[in-house]
């Protein structure tokens, strides 16, 4: 069995949420616990940080990993989904998991997979845990896949838990409304373990507060105690009011990811210091500034081409798209055109999302190569309803090539709407 054959086995044998939606999800942690026990509970072999949230959890996970790397730690990082390569999901100090390990793991676990019938996500979580344990990482940053309480990653006992945000996404799975979604995400709060919160609504915050009290967990509101002194595209300056410390960042990762998530990083690092980690202020600044270089982060307001400028972003729910559309309107230069290569998953709040799309743009509609993709016919139907200017294409490649052909060197091209649309463009 070679590497490609190993991947084919995983893709063919195991149901994948990103492709088929909630039919791939399991209703409890039983499978994960069985798999972990069969592989000698590898997650017991390293310290971990657990991160959940509707938006921001991926970039926050990468920033934590980058800061810890700057502090000299050997850091595992588990995130999902991947964009170009399966190996992106599992990294140590920015280096993707070895192909040979993937092959050996699949060969050793074939009979186990056929017996337990886990999801793709459940199996890759255990693969990551085993890789981190065998590579003797000092700490692993683990991003939850969906929700928290029943997410396969929630078998770990972290030294720190983080919830970046709670928004309306996956209501068909997590429950209707902010309170129900917050309850699911609050499931990562562990007994006597600090929990750092990003910017949450009052409803969501109360859910977290109640759960923290039950679990005797120290709750830290990341956005309390900071004064914003400056915020620009890739620059951010904050003053921590309790200490007077000033943090100035000039990061490879720009936009609201800095403004929303950097306070979470600072407060989270303070909690880690209290549990014995040695991390300087300079480590924090350098880690945030070099997050893309250190960890290989992709798809977050990523500049993928110039002349014309092409930007890709995987934000795909209502909250993320509100920010993206605002940023696009500010980024487009006066007198130039905005071209948008766009596709969506069919299980999103389609009408709410179309209501947010900028009207003064040329849209290039397409569907990613996944069963969950909203069809081009449906995209056209909504485009007519919301009075958008558009053309439609059979593939992401065709839509992207058309945008490149039609755009002048001064124009702006944006690729988004779905993680899988972004993943399919050739220049990523």
Secondary structure, DSSP 8 states (H G I E B T S, - for coil): --HHHHHHHHHHHS--HHHHGGGG--SSSHHHHHHHHHTT-GGGGSEEEEEE-SSSHHHHHHHHHHHHHHTT--EEEE-S--SS-GGGGEEETTEE--HHHHHHHHHHHHHHHHHH---HHHHHHHHHHHHHHHTT-SEEEEE-SSSSTT-GGGG---SEEEE----S--HHHH-SHHHHHHHHHGGG--TT--EEE-S--HHHHHHHHHHHHHHT--EEETTTTEEEEEE-SSEEEEEETTT--EEEEE-SS-THHHHHHHHHHHHHHHHHHHTT----HHHHHHHHHTHHHHH---SSSEEEETTTEEEE----SHHHHHHHHHHHHHHS-TT--EEEEE--BTTS-HHHHHHHS-SSSEEEE---SSTTB--HHHHHHHHHHTT-EEEE-SSHHHHHHHHHHH--TT-EEEEESSHHHHHH-TT-
